[in-house]
Amino acid sequence: MNMFVKGIAASLMGVLMTGTAAQGAEIAVIETTFGNIELEFLEDVAPGHTKNFKDLANKGFYDGTIFHRVIPGFMIQGGDPNSKSEDRSSHGTGGPGYTIKAEFNDTPHDRGVLSMARSQDPNSAGSQFFIVVKDAHFLDGQYTAFGRVISGMDVADKIV
């Protein structure tokens, strides 16, 4: 299965599901204008979030989106279909039209962890995700971690 997410501005992003990691697990490649970020999934602790991300990527949902929320020393956030619009007033408010139930787990939000963004409702995640660029343990147990960067943190650092 190939999964590819294309398009994130602040770095245009695309997500591609491709190949396998060393242990044979599927990986995703986020293609940005600054380079690629490769992700492995934590399917054992967040199977629903992993499946959701892969499904959206394979459908091209992320193509042309941007990292619309960038906080130096914290994280980069993408996955909002509204970020394809030049009208920034709606950036950060979009999703796939459904939400998924939280899968909080014991994965610490260390640098490079991939997690789902949500509103105050713990079960409000849909398509938006973030990568922490610095340890953010205050998020542990409150956001669903479902992957980690295996290559390309230098790219995430450029986006910040």
N, C-alpha and C positions, 0 to 999 in steps of 0.2 A: 504494500500500500504506500503510495506517495502522498504526503501531506505537505502542503506548502502554503504559507501565509504570505501574501504579497501586499506590500504597501503600508508604511507607517511614515507619516510626515513628521517633521522634527527629525524625520528620517522616514521616508516612505517605506511602508512595510508590506511584506508578503510572508505567509507562513506556508512552508512546504513540509509535508510528511514524507520522509525519505529514509531509505537505508535502515541500518541497524547500528546500535551502539555495540561496544565490545561484548557485552553479555547477551547480545541478540535482541535487545529491546528496540522498538521503533523510536526514532528521534524526529524532531521537528526542526526545521531551519527557518528562522525569521530573517528574511532578506530586507535590508535597509539601505539607505543611501550611504551609510557609513561603513557597511560591511555586513557580514552574517553573524547571527547568534544561533548556536545550536543548543537544543533542549532535549533532556531526557525526562521521562514521565515517572511519577510515583503512583503508578496504577494500583498498586497494592493497598495504598491508604486513601486514595481518592479516585476510584474507578469511574464514577459518574462525571466528575469534572474532566478527567482525562478523555473520556469518550466524547463529551460535549465539545471540547476544544478541537479534537481531531476531526469530528464531524463538520464543524464550522469551517475549519481550514480546508478540508477536502472539497467543500462546496464553494470555496472561493470567497467566503464571507469576509475574511480579513483583507482581501486584496484591495489595495489603494487606501487603507486606513493609515492613521498616523499614531505616534505616541503623543497623545493630546495632553497628557499631564506628566510633567517632568519636575521632580523636586530634588535638587542637588543634595547629596548626602543621605538620600532616602530611597527613591524609586523612580522608575519610568513606567507609565501606564498606557496601554493601548487596547484595541479591540472594540472601539466604538464605531459603528457604521456611520454615525453622524459626522465623524471626523473627515469623511470624504468631501464634505461641503466646505467651501471657503468661509461660510458664515460660522465663526467660532462660537457664537452665542449658544449653540446647541451641542457643542463638543462636550462629551462626558455624560450625556443624558440618554444615549442610545443603547440598544440591545437587540437580541434576536427575536423578541416578541414572546418570550417565556422566561421563567426562572428555574433554577435547579436548587435542590436541597443542599444545605451545607454539609461538608464532610470534614469537619475540623479534625485534626490529627496531631500527633506529637512531633511533626517535622518542625524544627526551629527555623525561623525566618532569618537565616544566615545570608550573607552576601551571595547573590546568584540564585536565590530561590524564586520560583515561579508560583504565583498565587492568584486567586480570583478576587477581583474587586467586587464590592457590593455596597448597598446602601446600609442604613441602620438596621434593616431587617436581615438577620443572619441568613435567611433563605432567599435572598434577592439577587444572587449572582446569575449572570446570563452569558455574556460574551467578553466583557472587559476583564483584563488580566494585568498584572504588574510583575516586574522583576525588581527585587530589592538590590540596590547598589552598595548598601552598607547594612550590617547586621541590624535587624529591627525586631528584637525579641518581644517587644510590647504587642506585636501582632499575633504572637503564638497562641494557638487555641481559639482565635477569634476570626481568622480568615483561613480559607482552605488552600493549603499548599499542595500543589499537584505536579510539580516538576522542579528541575534545576538546570541552570546553564552549565553545559559541559565544554563549551568553547564560545568565545566571543564576548567575554565580560569587558574587554577593551572597547568593544563597539558600544556596549551599554554605557560605559563611562564617557564616550564621545557624545552620546545623545544627551546626557546630563549636562 
